[in-house]
Amino acid sequence: MERFQIPPGFKIVSGGQTGADRAGLDWAIAHGVPHGGWCPRGRRAEDGVIPARYQLTETPNAGYPQRTEWNVRDSDGTVIFTLSEQLKGGSLKTVNFAIKLRKPFIRISPHVDPTHLAHFLASRSVGTLNVAGSRESGSPGIYERVLEVLDEALIPPK
């Protein structure tokens, strides 16, 4: 499988942080794919308040761990984007929540072919994809990498 055809009802969720999260949401908006997810109370992100154009729901807690766990919990699968080989911070927490909640996940680092994401989505029948990963401040260029991978792995709805 080269690319995954997005089925009716498919949705992309994320926590709205800069970097990987925002790239997932922006890709969804640009391609007419429904989006959503949980964000911290106050729509908190490293660059200030998460813009209102992102259809996110605030968690009761202003911390990041609750929204990370709830986005994993409420999705059928999670993709974690990193530019580093080492998992750390929120990306590591995301993996730990996926393991704890027995939810499938895939990690896309720089040397992973985007077709692996397409295969993951098809083989797991993912209807709601949680896009997670590094912040832009800690991984400059992660935003663009996520957009590239999603473009290469997904066929948007007509």
N, C-alpha and C positions, 0 to 999 in steps of 0.2 A: 504494500500500500504506500503510494507516494504522498497523497493528501487525503484529509478527512473531510467529507461533505457534511457540512453542518445541517443537522436535521431540524424539522420544525420543532419549536419548543426549547431549543438549545439556549443556554444562558451562560454568560461569563460573570463571575463574581470576584471581588477582591476587597481588600481593606482600605484602598485609597491612598496608600503611602506613595511618596515619590518613587520613581524607578519602575520596577517590574509591575507593581500593582496598577499604577496609572497607565502604563502602556497597555495592559490588558483591557482596561476600561475604555481607553481611547480607541483601541482597535475595534472593540465591540461597537462603539458609537459610530465610528467611520463606516462600518460594514452593515449597519442596521441589525445588529445582533442584540437581543435584550441583555441588560446588565443589571447588577445590583451588588449586594453584599453588606457586610457589617463593617462599621468604622467606629473608632472610639468616641465616647460622648464628647460633644463639642466639635466633632469632625476634625480632630487633632491629627496633624501630620508634621513632619519636620520642617516644612516650608510655611506652616501656619494653618489656616482653616482650609479643609478640603472643599474645593469649589462645588457649588450647588448643582452644576450640570451632571455630576455623578450621582446616580440614584441609589444612595447608600442609606442604610438605617443605622442610627447610633445605638451602641450598646449602653447598658446602664453604667458601665465603668469607663473611666477616661483612659485607662491603660491599654496598651497594645495586646497583651496576651489574650484577653477575652475575645476581641474581634478576630484574632488569629484562629483561636479554637472554634469559634462559631462559624467562620467561613469554611473551615475544614469539615466540621460537623454537617453543615447544610449543603454540601456539594457531593457529587458522585465521584469526583476525582480531583486531585490537586497537581498542578505543575509548579515546580519551584525553579526559578531561573537564578543562576549565579554566574559571575564571571571568574570566580575563584574556584579552585578545586576543593577548598576547605569550607565546610558548612559552619556558619556561626550566626549568632544573634537570632533575629526573627525567622530566618530560613531554617535554622536548626530547630527552633521551637515548632515550626510548621511541620517538619518531619516527625518530631516527637508526638505532636497531637494526632497526626495521621496514623501513626503506629498505635497509639493509645486507643483511638476511636475505630481502629481497623478499617481505615479508608485507604483506597489505592492512591498512590502518588508516583510521580516521575520527576526526576531532577534533570534539568537541561543546563549543562555547563557548556563552555565554549566549544568543546570538541565533540559534542553530541549532535548527530544529524537530526534535523527537524522531522524527518520521517518517523523517528521513534515516538514523537508526540502524536502524530497521526495514528500510528498503530495502537498506542496506549488508549486513545479515545475510542477507537473502534472496538478494540478487544474488551474494553470495560463497559461498553455501552454508556458512556458518559453523556448525561443530559445537562448537567450543571457543572461547569469547570471553574475551579478556584485557581486564579492566577496569583501566584505569590513569588517572593524572592527578594533580592537585594534592593536597598535604597539607592537612589542615584548618587547621594553624597559619598557613600562608601564604595560604590562601583560605577564610576563614570562610564557612560556608554551602555548601561544595562537597559535603559528605556528603548534605545534604537535596536538592540539585540532582540528584545522581546518582540518588537514589531516585525522584525525580519523573520523570526522563527514562526510567528503566527501566520504571516503572509505565505510562508513556504509550506506550512503544515495544514492549513485550513482552507477549505473552499467555502466562501460565504454563501448565504442563501441568495436565491435569485430575486 
